[in-house]
Amino acid sequence: MARKDVSGTAGKVSAQPRFHQKAPEIQPYGTVKLLPLELEEPVRLEMTEQLNQLLADTMTLRDLYKKSHWQVAGPTFYQLHLLFDKHFDEQVELVDAIAERIQLLGGVSIAMAPDVAETTQIERPPRGREEVPVQLSRLLDAHQIIIRDCRKLADRAARIGDQGTNDLVVSEVLRSNELQVWFISEHLVNMPLVEAVDTPERVKKTA
Ligand SMILES: [Fe+2]
C-alpha cells in the first residue's frame, strides 16, 4: 500500500524535515536474517533466543545496581555507593556486547524496559529502599541466575559450533559476574568492626 505524504515533500528536494513518520517494522523479533557466517539458521535462531534471555537478565541486574547505588544507606554508604556504580558500568558494557552479538548473528535484540520486565527471570524488587544486606542478597541472587544462564549457554554454543558466542559468554559475561559475586559476597561476612571476638577457645588455640 502506498504511504500518504503528510508533509507534501515526497520526491522533492526540500529543507523541510519529515516529522512523525511511521512504517511497519523491518524485521520481527525472534527471527534471524541471512548472513555469510557459516552458521546454520537453526543455530543462529537458538543462540539469539538464549542470548536475549541473558540480555534481559543482564539489563535487569544493571538496573538493580543503579537502584542500589542511589538507595543505599548506613555506615558503609560511601564504599557501597561507589562499588555499585563500578559494577553498573561493567554491566552496561556487557549489555552492549550481548545485544550486538545478537544483531551480528542476524537476530533482533530485546531493548525496551517493558519487554525486559516480561522476559527476565530476576525477581522484581520493591520501589522503596531496602537494608544493605537485602540489597546485597538481591544482587547475588541476580548474579546467580545470570551465571546459570552463562554456563548453560556457553556449553550449548560450544556443542553446536558457535564458538564466538561461547567466547563472549565465558570470557566476558561469566568472568565479570564471577568477580562481582566475590566483591559483593565479602560484604556479607559478619566481621567485628572495632573489637576482635576473642572467645576463650580462640585465645587457647592461638596461645
Ligand atoms: Fe551516581
Boltz pocket constraint, residues with backbone or C-beta under 6 A from the ligand:
constraints:
  - pocket:
      binder: B
      contacts: [[A, 69], [A, 85]]
      max_distance: 6.0
